[in-house]
Amino acid sequence: MSNREREARIHELLNQVQQQRLDLSAARRDWLTGTAHYDRGWLTLLSMRRYLAIGSSALAIWSIRSPNRIMRWAKRGFGLWSTWRMIKSTLATR
């Protein structure tokens, strides 16, 4: 391989590497744009961690003091969730 061919091959490879870097940069930008909604939700959840810990502690104390009330609300919540799933599946088949 002559010196000129070698330099042409190196130049071709450098151009290929540069194009791959541009492609990776574009894919990264698309990925960050696509997952921005989930990232914001995760950061919101992390910022609420202190309040969730306090709330769960209060709920634990409250459930020990009145377990029947917790069971009643759990049944109501499950009933609402089941109703919502049924309505959603019914509307989705239309």
C-alpha positions, 0 to 999 in steps of 0.5 A: 500500500502506497503512502497516498493510499494509506492517507486516503484510507486514514482520511476515509476512516476518520470521516466514518468515525466523525459520521458515527459520532454525529449519529450517536449525538443525534440518537442521544438527543432523540433518546433524551427527548423521548424519555424526558417525560419519565425523567420529570416524573422520576425527579418529582417522585424523588423530590416527594420522597420525604413527604411519602415517608411521613405519609406512610408512617402516619398511615401505618399508625392510623391503620394500627388504631383502626384496621377496619376503616383501612380495610373498608377503604381498600375494598372501595379502592379496589372496587373503583379500580376494577370498575375503571378497568372494566369501563376502559376495556369496554370502551377500547373494544368499540 
